[in-house]
Amino acid sequence: MADENGLPLEFRITPGQAGEYAPAAELLANQRAEAVIADRGYDADALVAQSESLGAVAVIPPKRNHKPSGVSQKRPLRVTSKPATLRG
């Protein structure tokens, strides 16, 4: 997890074969953010919903094979202004 300047705030070390989704969900728990910015590897309905429950815009491009299931269907592919992504 990084702040609006890209500086690390918190991280998890996981085995190489482990997925990134579960640690990302743990890192987002109990955070406040205006935007959650991630690559398409983090495109999961539960993670997008968790981001939105924080009051954040999920800026996560959809995977090519993603079939949306009721979570925000139109997500931005980029942040147009520099948000204060995390407030401690």
C-alpha positions in Angstrom: 0.0 0.0 0.0 1.3 3.4 -0.9 0.3 7.0 -0.3 -0.6 9.6 -2.9 3.1 10.1 -3.7 3.8 6.5 -4.2 5.7 6.0 -1.0 5.1 2.7 0.8 2.9 2.8 3.9 2.5 -0.9 4.6 3.2 -4.2 2.8 3.0 -8.0 3.1 5.5 -10.6 2.0 3.9 -13.7 0.6 5.1 -16.8 -1.1 5.7 -16.5 -4.8 2.9 -18.9 -5.7 0.3 -17.0 -3.5 -2.2 -14.7 -5.1 -2.2 -11.0 -4.4 -5.9 -10.6 -3.8 -6.1 -11.8 -0.2 -3.2 -9.6 1.1 -4.7 -6.6 -0.8 -8.0 -7.1 1.0 -6.2 -7.3 4.3 -4.3 -4.1 3.6 -7.5 -2.2 2.7 -9.3 -3.2 5.8 -10.0 -0.3 8.1 -8.4 2.2 5.8 -9.8 5.5 4.5 -9.1 6.5 0.9 -10.4 8.6 -1.9 -9.1 6.2 -4.6 -7.8 2.6 -4.7 -5.5 2.3 -7.7 -4.4 -1.1 -8.9 -3.5 -3.1 -12.0 -6.0 -5.6 -13.6 -4.6 -8.4 -11.5 -6.7 -7.0 -8.6 -9.9 -6.9 -10.6 -12.3 -8.8 -8.4 -15.9 -7.8 -7.5 -15.2 -8.3 -3.8 -12.1 -6.0 -3.8 -14.0 -3.4 -5.9 -16.9 -3.5 -3.4 -14.5 -3.3 -0.5 -12.9 -0.2 -2.1 -16.3 1.4 -2.6 -17.3 0.6 0.9 -14.4 2.8 2.0 -15.9 5.6 0.0 -13.1 5.3 -2.5 -13.2 5.2 -6.3 -11.9 1.8 -7.5 -9.5 2.6 -10.4 -8.8 -0.9 -11.5 -9.0 -1.8 -15.2 -11.1 -4.9 -15.8 -9.5 -8.2 -16.8 -10.2 -9.1 -20.3 -12.4 -12.0 -19.3 -14.2 -10.1 -16.5 -17.9 -10.5 -16.3 -19.3 -7.9 -13.9 -21.9 -9.0 -11.4 -23.6 -6.0 -10.0 -20.7 -4.1 -8.7 -20.0 -0.7 -10.3 -20.0 -1.5 -14.0 -18.4 1.7 -15.1 -15.1 2.2 -13.3 -12.6 4.9 -14.2 -9.4 3.7 -15.9 -7.4 6.6 -14.5 -7.7 9.3 -11.9 -8.1 12.6 -13.5 -6.9 14.6 -10.5 -4.4 13.7 -7.9 -6.5 12.4 -4.9 -5.2 12.3 -1.3 -5.5 8.6 -1.5 -4.9 7.7 2.2 -5.7 9.6 5.3 -4.2 8.1 8.5 
